[in-house]
Amino acid sequence: MRLRSLFFSAAAVASVLIATQGCALLESTDSTKEDRLCVPGAYVFCRCADRTPGTKLCRDDAKSFDACMTSDDGECVGGEIDDPQTNEPIPDDRDPDPDDEEPGKAGVLDSCPGKSTAVQPGQDIKLEGDTSTATDDRKGRQGACAVGAGASDHVYRLIPSGSGSLDVRVQGSDGLDPVAYVRTTCDDEASQVSCGPPSANKSAQLKLNVTTGREYFLIIDGASASAGKYVADLKLTTGSFCGDGKVDANEACDDGNKVEDDGCSNNCRSVNGNPTSGGSCAEGGHPVEVWSGQTVTGTGSTNGYGNAWNAPSQACDPAGSNSYQDHIYAVTPRATGNLVVTLSAQSGVPLPNLMLSARRTCTSATPATSNMCANNGSAGAGETMTFPVTKDTKVWVGVDGGGITNNKGDYAISFRLQ
């Protein structure tokens, strides 16, 4: 095989060099090998502080690693902890050459999770294979990629070591008219996140944003039950984007996905929804980032939460008798100025009797001042409060029930830094 020939040639060259350089070279080589902790570009086992298993990438120096990452949450929350398996290579009993797979026998490329492939930023990656002997296990989700139904397919488990834009181009030959698609769960058709339909020149192209350390499954399929050889070229260009889990300039939020109404909109500009974090100080509060001169909008509700702030602020309720449900926002101002918070009705939905309050310490109403409260209106009326904030110093804003009855419900909210 080609790979084995290259290996033999390299070995032959190495033997000549050793013969001509003598024992000194052997000693140097052995010493270098002993200093290495890992194979550059390979992933090893690691464990997060919450006991979740993960992987980390061996760097080019063969002595250090990137951060420990999990497939679901990205970088470990709380960091990495020691484990008996730490730094052990990820088990890999796969055949490195797809041409060596026996016809009719399922190999690594023919079943989930597929062949593990590290995707490093800025590097050109070439994948070659032949689907002729593969089985038909998968198909693209509805639309242009669904034409792969009934065709043999190959699977690659991609693990990017950087966040950014991944370009994939697949060129088919020997009868293959390729279709390419990417899933976030190998055996779940509904998890498809990108599609490269067939084209007139027997190629398929796609582009998608990927996040460091998360798994993506590239499936190379055939249109109209076609099969044959292919060459897939991949390249990852790093850069920030909405959905990478990091809040960039002018983003109001970024929860690491592109799902609507889960607390952050799919464009990272609105704080729509009612995430678990909005339920209490212990959960941290519903995160909001506000940049100078911009208005962040959102829709939410107090219905699904408990009574975290039984005294929203001394100004609103000095006796601390409030027992209504509340929705808590953790607001980070990205400039020093005045934060203007406005509560209003959602379109077509009556506004309950709700009030606004703010705190500089989430668990205590004591630091709140009179301008950090708005409880002036009745049912159907909005509320607005304005108070000074300091750049990068977090404040907490609560939407709570107002009046003497248990008021709760849906609302619209906005945050403006001026």
N, C-alpha and C positions, 0 to 999 in steps of 0.2 A: 504494500500500500504506500501511498505518497508520504504520509506522516512517518511511517516506519523507515522509509528510505532516507528522509531528512534526518531522522534520529541517528541512523547508521552512519550517515556522512558526517554528522557533527561529532559522533563518537570517534570516528577515524581521525578527524582533524585534531581532536583533543589528545589522542594517543601520541600523535606526532609531536605536538607541542610539549607534552610531558617528557617524551624521550629526549628532546633537544634541550629542555630547560633544566632537567635534573631534579634532585630531591628537594631543592629549595622551593621550587614551584609547588610541589606536592604539599609541603608543609604549609605554605601560604594558603593554598586552596582549602586544606583541611581546617585551618584556623578560621577562615572566612565562613565556612559552613557551620562551624560550632557557634559563631556569633549570631547567626540568623535565628530569629524566633518563629518566622513564618515565611510562606511563599508569597512574594509581592503579587497583588491582584486577587489573592484567594480569600475566602471568607472562613472565619473560625467561630467556634461557639462562645457565647457570653451570656450572662444572666443579669437582668435588671433588679433594682432594689425591691420591686414588688413581686419578685420571684418569676417574672415572665421570661422565658428563654428568648434569646435573640442571636444576631450575628454581627460581626464587625469585620471590616476590611483591612487586610494587611497592606501597609503602605510600601512605597518603593524602597525604603531603607531596610526592609525585612526585619525591623526591630521594634516597630511601633504600629499602632492600629488607629483607625477612625473610631468614632463613638459607637457604642453598642446600640443596635437598632432592632426594633421589632417590626414584623410585617404589618401590624394593625395600627400602631400608635407612633411609629417613627422613633426618634431618639428616646432612650429610657427616661422616664420620669423618676427623679431621685438618683439618677446615675447608675453605674454598674457595681455589682457586688462580686466577690470572689466565689467560685464554684469549682468543685473537683474537675469539671470538664472544661473550664476556662482555657481558651487558646487551642483546644483540640480542633483539628480540621473537621469541617462538615463532611459526614460520610458521603462518599461518592464511588459507587460501584458501577458507574455507567461506562459504556464503551465509547471512547473518544472519537471513533470513526464510524459514522452511520453506514458506510459501505460494508462494514463487517457484520452488520446485523443479518441474521438468517432470514430468508424469505418466509413470510407468514408468522414470524415470531415477533411479539411486541417488544420493542426496545425502549430506551429512555426517551427517544424523540416521538414515540408512538403512544405514550401514555402520560397522564398527569403525575407529577407536576412538570414534566419535561426536563430538558437539559439545562442545568443551572449555568447562567452566563453573567459574569460581572460586566457592568456597563460603566466605564470610567469616562469622565468629562473630557472632551477634546480628542478622544481616540477613535480612529476608524475601526469598526468591528465588521468582520466578514464572516457570515455563516453560510455553509454550503451543505446541500443535502439532496436526496432523491426520494420523493414520496411514492415511487412506484410500488414498493413492497409494504407500505404503511397501510393501516386500516382506517376506515371512516368512522371516527368517534365523535367528531364535533362539526358544528356548522355556525356560520355567522348569524348574529341576531338580525331579524327582519331587515328588508331593504337590499341594497346592492351587495352586501357581504353574504346574504343568505344563499347566493348562487353556488356556494361551496358545499351545499348539502349533497351527500352521495359521493364525495371525493375523498381520496386519501389525504391525511394531514400530518404535520409535524408540529411539536410544541417546544417552545423555549421559555424557561423561567428566567426572566430578566431581573437583576438586582442592581439598580443604579447607585453609584456612590456620590452622586451630586444631584441637586434639584435643578430642573430646567426643561428645555424642549428636546424631545427625542425624535429624530428623523429616521424613518425606516423606508427602504426601497428594496423591493424584491423583483428580481428578473428571472423569468422562467425560460426553460428550454426543453428539448426532447419531449414535446407534447404538453408540458404544463402551462396552463394559463392561470397564473397565480391570483389568489385572493389572500389578503392579510388582515388580521384583526387582533386586537389586544383586549384581554380581560384582566380584571383584578382578582378573580377567583377562577382557577383553572377549569373546574368542571361545572361552572355556572354560566350558562349562556346569557342570562340577564345582566351579568356584570361587565359586559362589553363596554369599553370606553372609547374605542377608536376603530375605524374601518378603512381599509384600503381596497377599493373595488378593482375588478379587472379592467385592463385598458387594451387598446388596439395593438400595442407593441409588446404584449405578453409581459406586462409589468404591473406591480401594485405599489402604491405609495401611501404613507400615512404619517401624521405628526401628532404628538400628544405631549402634554406636560407630565413629568414624572417627579416623584419626591424621593429624596435620599433614603436608601435602605428598605423601601417598600417593594413588594413583589408585583411584577406585571408579567402576564403570560402572553407571549407572541405566538399566534397560531398561523402557520402557512398552509393554505388550503388550495383547492383547485376549482376553477369555474367549470360548470357543466361536466362534472365528474372527471376532469382531466387530471393527469398525474405525470410526474417527470422530475427533472433536475431544476435546481434553483440556486441562485446566489443572492443572499440578503445582506445589504449594507446598512449598518446602524451608526449613528453619531449623536452624542449627547452634548448639547450646548447649554452651559449653566446660565441661570438667570432667575430672578424672582417672578412669581406669578400668583394670581389669586387661586388659593387652594393648596399652597405649599406649606401651610401651617405657621407661617411667619407674617406678621403684619408689616407691610411695606408702606412707604410714604403715601398718604391720601387714602389708604384703606381703613375702613371703620372696624374691620374684624377679619380674621382668617382662621377658620377652625379645621383646616386641612382637607376640606372636601368641597364639592360643588353642588351640595344639596340645599334646596330652598327650605326656609321656615324651620330650620333647626337651631336658630340663634344667630345665624349669619347667612346673608343672601348669597346666591351663586356668583355675584359680581363683587362681593366683599365690601359693598358700600352701604348696606342696610342691616340693621340688627333685628331682623324679623324672627319671631318664634319665641319659644319658652324652654330654653335648655335647662338641664338639671342645675347648672351653676347659678341660675337665678333664684334658687330656692332658699339660700341661707348664706351667712358669712362663712360658715365652714366650707361651703362649696365654692367660695371665692367671689360670687356675684357674676352676672351676665356681662362679659367683657365688651367694652366699647372704647374705641380710640377716636379722639376728636382733634382734627388738624385746624390750624388757624384759617379763618375765612370760609370754612366749609360747614355744611349742615348734615348731620347724620340722622337719618330717619329710621323708624322701626315700627313694627306692630307687635303687640303682645297681649298678655292676659294675666290676671291674678288668680284665675280659677283653679289652676293645677298646683298651687303652692300652699304652704302653711303660713303661720304667723311668726315670721322671723323677727320682725321689729314690732314688739308690742308697745314700744314708745318711739314712734318714728323720729321725733325730735322734740326737744323741750318746748320749742315755740309752737309746734302743732298740737302737742298733747302733754302738757306739763305733768299731769297726774299719772301718765303711763298706763292708761286704761284701755288703749286700743287693742282689740283682739281680732282684727280683720286680716285676711290673707294679703300678702304683698309680694311684689316682684322686685328684686334687687339688681341694680346695674353697677358694675365696677367700671368707672369712667377714668381713662387716662388722658389728660389734656396734653397735647404736643406743643403747647406754647403757653406762656403766662398771659392771663387776661381774665375776662368774665365769661363764665359758662351760663348759657341761657338754655333752660330745659322747659319744653312745652308739652303739655298733655292735651290731647284732643280726641275726637271720635273717629273710629275707623269708618271708611266709606260704607254707608248703608247700615251701620250698626250703632244703636243708641249708646251714648256714653254713660256708664253708671256714675254715681257720686264717688269720685276718687280724688285723692290728694297726692301731692308730691312732697318729698322731704329729702334732705341730703345729710351726709355725715362725712367727717374727715377720718374717722375710725369706724370701721364697719360695725364693730360690736358695742359701740357706745354712742348714745345720743348727746352726751354732755358737751362735746365741742361745737355742736351745731349752733348757729346764730339765727336771728329772726328772718334774715333774707334767704335762709336755707330751708324754707318751707312755703308751700302754697296750698291753702285749704280754704279758699274764699267762695268757691262756686257751689252749686247744688247739682243734682243729676242733670246731665246734658250739657253742663258748662265745662269749659276747659280750665286748665291751670297753667301758670307760668311762674318760674322762679329764676332769679339771676344772682349769682354770687361769685366772688373772686376765686381763681384757681392758680396754681403754680405749675410751670412746665414739668411734666413727667412725675408729678405727685398725684397719686390716685385719690379719687373721692368716690363715695358710694351714693347712688340715687335710688330711692325707693318709691314705687307706685303702690299706694295703700288705700284702704277704704276710708271714706270721709263720712261725717255725719254720725248719727247715733244708732244706725242700724248696720247690719252686716253687709256692707256694699262691696261688690266684687264684679269682675267681668273684663271685657275686651276693650282695648284702647289703641290709639296711635301716639307715638312719642317722637320728639326730635331733640337733638343736642347741637348747640351752635357755640363756637368759641369766637369771641369778639374782643 
